[in-house]
């Protein structure tokens, strides 16, 4: 079994690197969807993610989650939306 981490982020530059460092080596694949960050979140996410894409927010959390989970190359995906550790 392979395990993937799927994240939906926006303006998380203060905590994103720490969050992703804390799961380094745990997941086989990391997919991150950015919903319009205006800080350095995108730059940080690209360093850690196997798949990164910008996603235009459509007031539909489930659509964003399903999209990011669909990008993983794993048998099990752990969605993570809260990065405040």
Secondary structure, DSSP 4 states (H G I P E B T S, - for coil): --EEEEEEESS-TTTHHHHHHHTTTT-SEEEEEES---SSHHHHHHHH-SEEEE----S-HHHHHHHHHHT--SSEEEEE-----
